[in-house]
């Protein structure tokens, strides 16, 4: 995956395009997937609290639509969460995760989109 290979700028652009298409279509399952991808990006960029917020938001979206994280994606998700958590203290990470869970899907998308501008 290019993100793991260090091509962050290219990955960020692809993520932005995917998220915009998914937002336009209103595909909540895919939006949750995009939020997870942005969380991984935030972790790679040493932004653990943004990663936690985005993971929390993705989790809330999945719960709202009754969709579980696909089994094949759980290992990668757990690795991403572990990497982000290692960059922060537990209380801050948990607080940011809770903040993400409290976001509306539109607010979560806006958070991810704001990462593109930074």
N, C-alpha and C positions, 0 to 999 in steps of 0.2 A: 504494500500500500504506500503511495507517495508520501503520506503524512509521516509514516514511520521512517521513511527514507530522507526526510528533511526538506521536502519540497512544499513548505508551508504555504507560500503565496499561491501556488497553483491549486492546492487543496482548498484553501480558503475561497478562491473564486468558484471552484466547482460546487462547494458546499452552498455558497450563496445562490447560485443558479438553481440547484436542486430545491433548496428551501423556498425560494420564490415560486417555483412551479407548484410545489406541494401546498403552499399557502393559498395560491390562486385556486387550486382544485379543491381546497378544503379537506384534504385527505389527512385526517388526524393521526392515523397509524403512521403514515410516512413522515408527518411533522415530528412525531415523537422520535422516530428514527433519526431525523436530521438534528434534533436537539441533542441526542446521544453523540452524534458525530461531532457537533460543535463542542460538546463537553470534552471529548478526546483532544480536539484542537486546543482548547483552553489549557488542558493539562500539559500538552507538549510545549505550550507557550509559558509555562510556569504561572498559570492563573488558576490556582486550585479552587478558589471560592467561586469563580465563574463556572468552573467545571461542576462543582457541587450544585450550584443553582440550576444549571441546565439539566443535570441528572435528575434533580428533584422535580423539575418541571416536566421532563419526559415521563417520569414515573407517574405523575399526577394525570397527564394526558392519557397514558395507557390505562390507568385505573378507571378514568371517566368513560372510556369506550369499551372497557372490559377486555382489554388485550394484554396478554403477558409478553414480556420480553422473550422473543423466540429463543428456544433452547440453544440453537447454534450460535447465538450472539452473546449468551450469558458469560462465557469465559472471557471474551474480549472486553465486555462491559466491566466485569469484575477486575480485570487487569487495569483498565482505565481508571476506575474508581480508586483502586489501591495506589496507583501512581499519583493521582491528584491528592489523595488523603495524606500521602507521605510528605507532601509539600506544605502542609498546614497542620495546625493543632486540631484535635478532635472536636473541641467545642465550637470553634469557628466553622469547621467543615459541616458539622451537624446543623448549626444555625443557618448557614448558607443553603444547605439542602432543604431545610424547612421553608426558607424564603422562596426557593424555586417551586416547591410544591404549592405555595400560596398564589403563584402567578397564574393569571388566565393564560390560555394558549396564545392569545394575541400578544400579551406582555412577554411571554417566553420567546416568541418569534422575534419580537423587537430586541430583546436582549441579545439573541444570537446575531441578528442583523447589525447591531451596534458593534459587535466584535469585528466586523468587516471594515469598519471605518477607523479603527484604532491602529 
